[in-house]
Amino acid sequence: MSQESAMPPKAGPASPNDPLPIAIHPPVLFELGDVVATPPALRLIEKRGANVLDLLRRHQRCEWDAMCAEDRDANWQAVLSGESRIFSSFDIGKEGDPAVVWVITEWDRSVTTVLLPSCY
């Protein structure tokens, strides 16, 4: 392999006429801190073919469409104020066979826990 091909690509456009790269996903809006998960949650995520990293990204991107308005409003207030916990609920099941996983980031953003409702 040549020295040139081993070098990382330069950031930004190669010339002034090249387009700038754009973000494909929305930005994350808060830090997770240390991430922990309960064994039952990890087993369910694996059994259902889901991905814990995907759930954490969705949590950080505030993907709360499936939650009630009251919980969404509380989460937005927590994100904006930085003074409350942030709670996400994701159904990773199939139609007619729900499988709910919760993701909770503590008020001080020190820890995020992935768990099942039954482990709360």
Secondary structure as UniProt FT lines:
FT   HELIX           3..6
FT   TURN            16..17
FT   STRAND          34..37
FT   HELIX           39..47
FT   TURN            48..49
FT   HELIX           52..60
FT   TURN            61..62
FT   TURN            65..66
FT   HELIX           69..81
FT   STRAND          86..91
FT   TURN            95..96
FT   STRAND          100..105
FT   TURN            107..108
FT   STRAND          111..115
FT   HELIX           117..119
//
